[in-house]
Amino acid sequence: MQSIWQRGWAEKPGKGGGGLSSKVDLAVIGGGIVGLFSALHYKHKHPGHRVLVLERGAYPDGASARNAGFACFGSPSELIADMEKEGEDAAMARVEERWRGLLELRAELGDERIGFEPTGGHELFGKADPLYTKVAEGFDRLNGSLHGILGQPAYEWRNDRIGDLGLNTGQLAFTGLEGPIHTGRMMQTLLAKVRELGVEVVFGAEVASFDDNGERVLLGLKDGSQLQSAIAVIATNGYANELVPDIDVLPARGQVLLTEPIAGLRLRGTFHANEGFYYFRDFEGGVLLGGGRHLDIAGETTTEDLTTPLIQADLERLLREMILPGKVFKIRHRWSGIMGFRGKGKTPLVDFVSPRVVAAVGLSGMGVAIGIRVARRAVGLV
Ligand SMILES: Cc1cc2nc3c(=O)[nH]c(=O)nc-3n(C[C@H](O)[C@H](O)[C@H](O)COP(=O)(O)OP(=O)(O)OC[C@H]3O[C@@H](n4cnc5c(N)ncnc54)[C@H](O)[C@@H]3O)c2cc1C
């Protein structure tokens, strides 16, 4: 792979008397969904400008390429919990952001090219589950509030589907307004689109420091090279405090597993449980299941990219007891990804960290839905 230095975007400090390159109008740090959409929105506004995305991985190596691909706006228990914590207006404003973001994502990239499947979203509640009682009480009110945003009823009880889906659970809420996407295909489509527009995306380029000197932004790369840009967007989400130490965003690891294909699997769609702490879906003939962070919040507040026996064993328990009862399964793959959570609340941080540098981080596990709009806000600021 060519380094950024080889590609002529940056110059070694002091080398050949050339000083720093002055060719970049916008430098985006981080090549995930927010970084790539920031580049795309900016390029739409300024087609003649030079835009550079610097991504330290060999491909988009953050949560954007590792997530579960839920194109969702919440689940009944998550939304009712949000309404209790933050009030109805704030909770519904976020639903609206997620819903609009999903519509924009699908319109911008195309359903087929992101692998969107309109197979519906579900939330499961165990037998004699106290969470069910709470959600059942708030169900009509939630649907009423959502109607104003979605223009149609959102959720209905569909316990009749439990058997068809092969699940072992007590109650099932369903919405036809949600579904899965293919995460890898979505990122490939987005990457191809920004490159088509002339954005330069450089992999293996880790930004170690930035300095807004009052005229431009000087970026120091880990390989010792430097470049300058008129403005910059930091889109490193869960890794944000590596570049901006006092920023109000904490890393939050999410762990996932994927089974081998299962003969006769009847599961279709996206599924939530326990206020969003567990989520699963069908994927390539098997089951993709993630969650369990609440079992070890302190341990999972980390950028360390690994899976742990505690959480993986719990996910396997759910497979055995609830998702694939009586079925034999084998785990094909386990992985983790790093999200960025705000210290308080779930509103992403889109703001200046210096006069020429905007951070667009802290997507709180909702980036598939809101990434495109967070990026638009960041570009609106710069
Ligand atoms: C397991 C898991 C499941 C999820 N499931 C869903 C879901 O179903 N639906 C949903 O809406 N959201 C989901 N999310 C959340 C979603 O994936 C994120 O909100 C979204 O991807 C964030 O995008 P981003 O571009 O802000 O960050 P990222 O995709 O993390 O991108 C940041 C990038 O910055 C790069 N980087 C970091 N530091 C530097 C540096 N110094 N220099 C250069 N590059 C750097 C990283 O390598 C990374 O590629 C999930 C997340 C995880 C981890």
Ligand as a Chemical Component Dictionary entry (heavy atoms), coordinates in Angstrom:
data_LIG
# 
_chem_comp.id                   LIG 
_chem_comp.type                 NON-POLYMER 
_chem_comp.pdbx_formal_charge   0 
_chem_comp.three_letter_code    LIG 
# 
loop_
_chem_comp_atom.comp_id 
_chem_comp_atom.atom_id 
_chem_comp_atom.alt_atom_id 
_chem_comp_atom.type_symbol 
_chem_comp_atom.charge 
_chem_comp_atom.model_Cartn_x 
_chem_comp_atom.model_Cartn_y 
_chem_comp_atom.model_Cartn_z 
_chem_comp_atom.pdbx_ordinal 
LIG C1  C1  C 0 -20.898 -4.337 17.198 1  
LIG C2  C2  C 0 -21.601 -3.097 16.737 2  
LIG C3  C3  C 0 -22.900 -3.187 16.249 3  
LIG C4  C4  C 0 -23.551 -2.032 15.811 4  
LIG N1  N1  N 0 -24.777 -2.143 15.231 5  
LIG C5  C5  C 0 -25.399 -1.045 14.739 6  
LIG C6  C6  C 0 -26.631 -1.154 14.083 7  
LIG O1  O1  O 0 -27.146 -2.244 13.898 8  
LIG N2  N2  N 0 -27.241 -0.017 13.636 9  
LIG C7  C7  C 0 -26.679 1.217  13.827 10 
LIG O2  O2  O 0 -27.282 2.235  13.459 11 
LIG N3  N3  N 0 -25.473 1.345  14.398 12 
LIG C8  C8  C 0 -24.815 0.245  14.857 13 
LIG N4  N4  N 0 -23.598 0.360  15.453 14 
LIG C9  C9  C 0 -23.011 1.698  15.584 15 
LIG C10 C10 C 0 -22.431 2.188  14.275 16 
LIG O3  O3  O 0 -21.667 1.179  13.667 17 
LIG C11 C11 C 0 -21.577 3.430  14.565 18 
LIG O4  O4  O 0 -22.381 4.402  15.212 19 
LIG C12 C12 C 0 -21.014 4.050  13.303 20 
LIG O5  O5  O 0 -20.358 3.093  12.530 21 
LIG C13 C13 C 0 -20.056 5.175  13.663 22 
LIG O6  O6  O 0 -19.464 5.632  12.474 23 
LIG P1  P1  P 0 -18.226 6.613  12.541 24 
LIG O7  O7  O 0 -17.845 6.902  11.147 25 
LIG O8  O8  O 0 -18.544 7.740  13.437 26 
LIG O9  O9  O 0 -17.104 5.782  13.308 27 
LIG P2  P2  P 0 -16.187 4.571  12.829 28 
LIG O10 O10 O 0 -16.863 3.724  11.823 29 
LIG O11 O11 O 0 -15.684 3.906  14.059 30 
LIG O12 O12 O 0 -15.025 5.302  12.073 31 
LIG C14 C14 C 0 -13.965 5.950  12.719 32 
LIG C15 C15 C 0 -12.725 5.642  11.933 33 
LIG O13 O13 O 0 -11.666 6.455  12.381 34 
LIG C16 C16 C 0 -10.492 5.718  12.206 35 
LIG N5  N5  N 0 -9.481  6.351  13.061 36 
LIG C17 C17 C 0 -9.459  6.419  14.402 37 
LIG N6  N6  N 0 -8.437  7.162  14.823 38 
LIG C18 C18 C 0 -7.771  7.582  13.712 39 
LIG C19 C19 C 0 -6.631  8.399  13.504 40 
LIG N7  N7  N 0 -5.963  8.928  14.534 41 
LIG N8  N8  N 0 -6.237  8.645  12.228 42 
LIG C20 C20 C 0 -6.912  8.119  11.171 43 
LIG N9  N9  N 0 -8.002  7.328  11.348 44 
LIG C21 C21 C 0 -8.447  7.082  12.585 45 
LIG C22 C22 C 0 -10.864 4.308  12.634 46 
LIG O14 O14 O 0 -9.975  3.334  12.118 47 
LIG C23 C23 C 0 -12.271 4.200  12.059 48 
LIG O15 O15 O 0 -12.301 3.576  10.791 49 
LIG C24 C24 C 0 -22.912 -0.771 15.898 50 
LIG C25 C25 C 0 -21.617 -0.694 16.399 51 
LIG C26 C26 C 0 -20.960 -1.849 16.814 52 
LIG C27 C27 C 0 -19.558 -1.745 17.344 53 
# 
loop_
_chem_comp_bond.comp_id 
_chem_comp_bond.atom_id_1 
_chem_comp_bond.atom_id_2 
_chem_comp_bond.value_order 
_chem_comp_bond.pdbx_ordinal 
LIG C1  C2  SING 1  
LIG C2  C3  SING 2  
LIG C2  C26 DOUB 3  
LIG C3  C4  DOUB 4  
LIG C4  N1  SING 5  
LIG C4  C24 SING 6  
LIG N1  C5  DOUB 7  
LIG C5  C6  SING 8  
LIG C5  C8  SING 9  
LIG C6  O1  DOUB 10 
LIG C6  N2  SING 11 
LIG N2  C7  SING 12 
LIG C7  O2  DOUB 13 
LIG C7  N3  SING 14 
LIG N3  C8  DOUB 15 
LIG C8  N4  SING 16 
LIG N4  C9  SING 17 
LIG N4  C24 SING 18 
LIG C9  C10 SING 19 
LIG C10 O3  SING 20 
LIG C10 C11 SING 21 
LIG C11 O4  SING 22 
LIG C11 C12 SING 23 
LIG C12 O5  SING 24 
LIG C12 C13 SING 25 
LIG C13 O6  SING 26 
LIG O6  P1  SING 27 
LIG P1  O7  DOUB 28 
LIG P1  O8  SING 29 
LIG P1  O9  SING 30 
LIG O9  P2  SING 31 
LIG P2  O10 DOUB 32 
LIG P2  O11 SING 33 
LIG P2  O12 SING 34 
LIG O12 C14 SING 35 
LIG C14 C15 SING 36 
LIG C15 O13 SING 37 
LIG C15 C23 SING 38 
LIG O13 C16 SING 39 
LIG C16 N5  SING 40 
LIG C16 C22 SING 41 
LIG N5  C17 SING 42 
LIG N5  C21 SING 43 
LIG C17 N6  DOUB 44 
LIG N6  C18 SING 45 
LIG C18 C19 SING 46 
LIG C18 C21 DOUB 47 
LIG C19 N7  SING 48 
LIG C19 N8  DOUB 49 
LIG N8  C20 SING 50 
LIG C20 N9  DOUB 51 
LIG N9  C21 SING 52 
LIG C22 O14 SING 53 
LIG C22 C23 SING 54 
LIG C23 O15 SING 55 
LIG C24 C25 DOUB 56 
LIG C25 C26 SING 57 
LIG C26 C27 SING 58 
# 
